[in-house]
Amino acid sequence: MGSIYYCKADPRVIVPKRQKWMGWTINFARASAFPTLIGLVAFISLPLVWLAVHGLVNTWIWFAVLAADIVVVCLICWVMASPGRR
């Protein structure tokens, strides 16, 4: 069905989806795929968990950190999936 990308010939860990407007996916043929996935999830979730522990859920800082996380992850994926990274 194509839900998992696995291509040993592609050296990139993060690759664009076939329909580019849908974002990126991880190439699970690379050894660094799972550490990359864990790192991206940790990068997004750890600051939000820290804010939740300190009672700052649904405040302006919560939404600012969430927006910053999303922007940074999108930029990282965009750079790592660029054709020049081959």
CNS distance restraints for C-alpha pairs under 8 A (distance, minus, plus):
assign (resid   4 and name CA) (resid  26 and name CA) 7.93 0.50 0.50
assign (resid   4 and name CA) (resid  27 and name CA) 7.81 0.50 0.50
assign (resid   4 and name CA) (resid  28 and name CA) 7.41 0.50 0.50
assign (resid   5 and name CA) (resid  25 and name CA) 7.10 0.50 0.50
assign (resid   5 and name CA) (resid  26 and name CA) 6.54 0.50 0.50
assign (resid   5 and name CA) (resid  27 and name CA) 5.17 0.50 0.50
assign (resid   5 and name CA) (resid  28 and name CA) 6.19 0.50 0.50
assign (resid   5 and name CA) (resid  29 and name CA) 7.83 0.50 0.50
assign (resid   6 and name CA) (resid  27 and name CA) 5.31 0.50 0.50
assign (resid   6 and name CA) (resid  28 and name CA) 5.10 0.50 0.50
assign (resid   6 and name CA) (resid  29 and name CA) 4.88 0.50 0.50
assign (resid   7 and name CA) (resid  27 and name CA) 6.58 0.50 0.50
assign (resid   7 and name CA) (resid  28 and name CA) 7.56 0.50 0.50
assign (resid   7 and name CA) (resid  29 and name CA) 5.59 0.50 0.50
assign (resid   8 and name CA) (resid  29 and name CA) 5.29 0.50 0.50
assign (resid   8 and name CA) (resid  30 and name CA) 7.05 0.50 0.50
assign (resid  10 and name CA) (resid  27 and name CA) 7.93 0.50 0.50
assign (resid  10 and name CA) (resid  86 and name CA) 7.56 0.50 0.50
assign (resid  11 and name CA) (resid  30 and name CA) 7.38 0.50 0.50
assign (resid  11 and name CA) (resid  86 and name CA) 6.03 0.50 0.50
assign (resid  12 and name CA) (resid  27 and name CA) 6.98 0.50 0.50
assign (resid  12 and name CA) (resid  30 and name CA) 7.73 0.50 0.50
assign (resid  12 and name CA) (resid  80 and name CA) 7.10 0.50 0.50
assign (resid  12 and name CA) (resid  81 and name CA) 6.63 0.50 0.50
assign (resid  12 and name CA) (resid  85 and name CA) 6.95 0.50 0.50
assign (resid  12 and name CA) (resid  86 and name CA) 6.49 0.50 0.50
assign (resid  13 and name CA) (resid  26 and name CA) 5.68 0.50 0.50
assign (resid  13 and name CA) (resid  27 and name CA) 5.02 0.50 0.50
assign (resid  13 and name CA) (resid  28 and name CA) 7.46 0.50 0.50
assign (resid  13 and name CA) (resid  30 and name CA) 6.14 0.50 0.50
assign (resid  13 and name CA) (resid  32 and name CA) 6.94 0.50 0.50
assign (resid  13 and name CA) (resid  33 and name CA) 5.95 0.50 0.50
assign (resid  13 and name CA) (resid  36 and name CA) 7.87 0.50 0.50
assign (resid  13 and name CA) (resid  80 and name CA) 7.42 0.50 0.50
assign (resid  13 and name CA) (resid  81 and name CA) 7.64 0.50 0.50
assign (resid  14 and name CA) (resid  24 and name CA) 6.59 0.50 0.50
assign (resid  14 and name CA) (resid  25 and name CA) 5.74 0.50 0.50
assign (resid  14 and name CA) (resid  26 and name CA) 4.59 0.50 0.50
assign (resid  14 and name CA) (resid  27 and name CA) 5.97 0.50 0.50
assign (resid  14 and name CA) (resid  77 and name CA) 6.26 0.50 0.50
assign (resid  14 and name CA) (resid  80 and name CA) 5.89 0.50 0.50
assign (resid  14 and name CA) (resid  81 and name CA) 5.20 0.50 0.50
assign (resid  15 and name CA) (resid  24 and name CA) 5.53 0.50 0.50
assign (resid  15 and name CA) (resid  25 and name CA) 5.50 0.50 0.50
assign (resid  15 and name CA) (resid  26 and name CA) 6.12 0.50 0.50
assign (resid  15 and name CA) (resid  27 and name CA) 6.65 0.50 0.50
assign (resid  15 and name CA) (resid  77 and name CA) 7.80 0.50 0.50
assign (resid  15 and name CA) (resid  80 and name CA) 7.45 0.50 0.50
assign (resid  15 and name CA) (resid  81 and name CA) 4.57 0.50 0.50
assign (resid  15 and name CA) (resid  82 and name CA) 7.77 0.50 0.50
assign (resid  16 and name CA) (resid  20 and name CA) 6.04 0.50 0.50
assign (resid  16 and name CA) (resid  23 and name CA) 6.06 0.50 0.50
assign (resid  16 and name CA) (resid  24 and name CA) 4.24 0.50 0.50
assign (resid  16 and name CA) (resid  25 and name CA) 6.18 0.50 0.50
assign (resid  16 and name CA) (resid  81 and name CA) 5.96 0.50 0.50
assign (resid  17 and name CA) (resid  22 and name CA) 6.44 0.50 0.50
assign (resid  17 and name CA) (resid  23 and name CA) 6.00 0.50 0.50
assign (resid  17 and name CA) (resid  24 and name CA) 5.16 0.50 0.50
assign (resid  17 and name CA) (resid  25 and name CA) 6.19 0.50 0.50
assign (resid  19 and name CA) (resid  23 and name CA) 7.79 0.50 0.50
assign (resid  20 and name CA) (resid  24 and name CA) 7.58 0.50 0.50
assign (resid  24 and name CA) (resid  77 and name CA) 6.80 0.50 0.50
assign (resid  24 and name CA) (resid  78 and name CA) 7.98 0.50 0.50
assign (resid  24 and name CA) (resid  81 and name CA) 7.63 0.50 0.50
assign (resid  26 and name CA) (resid  33 and name CA) 6.39 0.50 0.50
assign (resid  26 and name CA) (resid  37 and name CA) 7.64 0.50 0.50
assign (resid  27 and name CA) (resid  33 and name CA) 6.36 0.50 0.50
assign (resid  28 and name CA) (resid  33 and name CA) 5.34 0.50 0.50
assign (resid  28 and name CA) (resid  34 and name CA) 7.53 0.50 0.50
assign (resid  29 and name CA) (resid  33 and name CA) 7.41 0.50 0.50
assign (resid  32 and name CA) (resid  36 and name CA) 6.02 0.50 0.50
assign (resid  33 and name CA) (resid  37 and name CA) 6.16 0.50 0.50
assign (resid  34 and name CA) (resid  38 and name CA) 6.07 0.50 0.50
assign (resid  35 and name CA) (resid  39 and name CA) 5.92 0.50 0.50
assign (resid  36 and name CA) (resid  40 and name CA) 6.14 0.50 0.50
assign (resid  37 and name CA) (resid  41 and name CA) 6.24 0.50 0.50
assign (resid  38 and name CA) (resid  42 and name CA) 6.02 0.50 0.50
assign (resid  39 and name CA) (resid  43 and name CA) 5.94 0.50 0.50
assign (resid  40 and name CA) (resid  44 and name CA) 6.39 0.50 0.50
assign (resid  40 and name CA) (resid  73 and name CA) 7.15 0.50 0.50
assign (resid  41 and name CA) (resid  45 and name CA) 5.98 0.50 0.50
assign (resid  42 and name CA) (resid  46 and name CA) 5.46 0.50 0.50
assign (resid  43 and name CA) (resid  47 and name CA) 7.28 0.50 0.50
assign (resid  43 and name CA) (resid  69 and name CA) 7.33 0.50 0.50
assign (resid  44 and name CA) (resid  48 and name CA) 7.02 0.50 0.50
assign (resid  44 and name CA) (resid  66 and name CA) 7.42 0.50 0.50
assign (resid  44 and name CA) (resid  69 and name CA) 5.69 0.50 0.50
assign (resid  44 and name CA) (resid  70 and name CA) 7.56 0.50 0.50
assign (resid  45 and name CA) (resid  49 and name CA) 6.00 0.50 0.50
assign (resid  46 and name CA) (resid  50 and name CA) 6.10 0.50 0.50
assign (resid  47 and name CA) (resid  51 and name CA) 6.19 0.50 0.50
assign (resid  47 and name CA) (resid  65 and name CA) 7.48 0.50 0.50
assign (resid  48 and name CA) (resid  52 and name CA) 6.10 0.50 0.50
assign (resid  48 and name CA) (resid  62 and name CA) 6.93 0.50 0.50
assign (resid  48 and name CA) (resid  65 and name CA) 7.41 0.50 0.50
assign (resid  48 and name CA) (resid  66 and name CA) 7.25 0.50 0.50
assign (resid  49 and name CA) (resid  53 and name CA) 6.15 0.50 0.50
assign (resid  50 and name CA) (resid  54 and name CA) 6.46 0.50 0.50
assign (resid  51 and name CA) (resid  55 and name CA) 6.32 0.50 0.50
assign (resid  51 and name CA) (resid  56 and name CA) 5.18 0.50 0.50
assign (resid  51 and name CA) (resid  57 and name CA) 6.50 0.50 0.50
assign (resid  51 and name CA) (resid  62 and name CA) 6.81 0.50 0.50
assign (resid  52 and name CA) (resid  56 and name CA) 5.49 0.50 0.50
assign (resid  52 and name CA) (resid  57 and name CA) 5.23 0.50 0.50
assign (resid  56 and name CA) (resid  61 and name CA) 7.29 0.50 0.50
assign (resid  56 and name CA) (resid  62 and name CA) 6.35 0.50 0.50
assign (resid  57 and name CA) (resid  62 and name CA) 5.80 0.50 0.50
assign (resid  58 and name CA) (resid  62 and name CA) 5.84 0.50 0.50
assign (resid  58 and name CA) (resid  63 and name CA) 6.87 0.50 0.50
assign (resid  59 and name CA) (resid  63 and name CA) 6.61 0.50 0.50
assign (resid  60 and name CA) (resid  64 and name CA) 6.07 0.50 0.50
assign (resid  61 and name CA) (resid  65 and name CA) 6.04 0.50 0.50
assign (resid  62 and name CA) (resid  66 and name CA) 6.18 0.50 0.50
assign (resid  63 and name CA) (resid  67 and name CA) 6.01 0.50 0.50
assign (resid  64 and name CA) (resid  68 and name CA) 6.08 0.50 0.50
assign (resid  65 and name CA) (resid  69 and name CA) 6.01 0.50 0.50
assign (resid  66 and name CA) (resid  70 and name CA) 6.26 0.50 0.50
assign (resid  67 and name CA) (resid  71 and name CA) 6.21 0.50 0.50
assign (resid  68 and name CA) (resid  72 and name CA) 6.08 0.50 0.50
assign (resid  69 and name CA) (resid  73 and name CA) 6.07 0.50 0.50
assign (resid  70 and name CA) (resid  74 and name CA) 6.09 0.50 0.50
assign (resid  71 and name CA) (resid  75 and name CA) 6.19 0.50 0.50
assign (resid  72 and name CA) (resid  76 and name CA) 6.12 0.50 0.50
assign (resid  73 and name CA) (resid  77 and name CA) 6.11 0.50 0.50
assign (resid  74 and name CA) (resid  78 and name CA) 6.00 0.50 0.50
assign (resid  75 and name CA) (resid  79 and name CA) 6.15 0.50 0.50
assign (resid  76 and name CA) (resid  80 and name CA) 6.06 0.50 0.50
assign (resid  77 and name CA) (resid  81 and name CA) 5.85 0.50 0.50
assign (resid  78 and name CA) (resid  82 and name CA) 6.17 0.50 0.50
assign (resid  80 and name CA) (resid  85 and name CA) 6.63 0.50 0.50
assign (resid  81 and name CA) (resid  85 and name CA) 7.02 0.50 0.50
